[in-house]
């Protein structure tokens, strides 16, 4: 705890990085930010210290420095690490808060350890709202490195929403399993909405969803989101039935096969998500609504997200 400083850097100030920065600033922390597209004016006005190059982290942060990376999974993370290495010192901590594949995180940990730089894989859940007001963090890494930034993470997490999940790789693995469970829940709710829409008589579905939010066994944030979206959109008809995703749960299904662990519900949820791209189904519209609600995911096709799905996993840890 002696090394604890209420400051950190962020590389990547998109939806997640920007909102985490705003939350930290409101809590009196110092945030040093870098983004390839420049730091948004809103963040600069809020107090983010903008740097024009990664070398600025060395000047603006006191060692041991903590730098969080919130960029899409895949080769971009390795490129960011390549660029950062020259501007970090031994004992500094690099935190990957994105949805990287856990095997890639173990490889990155080993590589950075050779240079004396600590690496933490930080699964981050709760969507944009969580980043802004209190996230759910799943951290993987060595105990000494975790101890240095744990006070920061506890401040930025929602109460009870932090765990040191285990050694390097564990943070991103537990987040990956979380995403698989999420897919299964989304699919079940979407199929339930489809059943309600298909009933012999017209139902007041928005009111049914409102009821389910209060005291039912399935009450949840996802039910909150689908009710709000269903009312705002006046039903499902205006929502494209195409569900886009970045492909992380595909990795989990592949891992489960190699681990010989059956995941039939999660696997089927992935298959149904893919099926949405060729068929018009109400369950796909419902899932799109919820994903838009918790993560700001776009309606319909999105080429940058599709590219992330194709390129996000760098290595194959099972080889």
Secondary structure, DSSP 8 states (H G I E B T S, - for coil): -TT--SEEEEE--SHHHHHHHHHHHHTT-EEEEE-TT---HHHHHHT-EE-SSTTHHHHHS-SS-EEEE-S-SSHHHHHHHHHHHTT--TT-EEEE-S---HHHHHHHHHHHHTTT-EEEEEEEESHHHHHHH-EEEEEES-HHHHHHHHHHHHHHEEEEEEEEEESTTHHHHHHHHHHHHHHHHHHHHHHHHHHHHTSSS---HHHHHHHHTTT-TT-SHHHHHHHHHHHHHTSSTTS-S-----SHHHHHHHHHHHHT---HHHHHHHHHHHHGGGS--HHHHHHHHHHHHHH---SS--HHHHHHHHHS----TT-
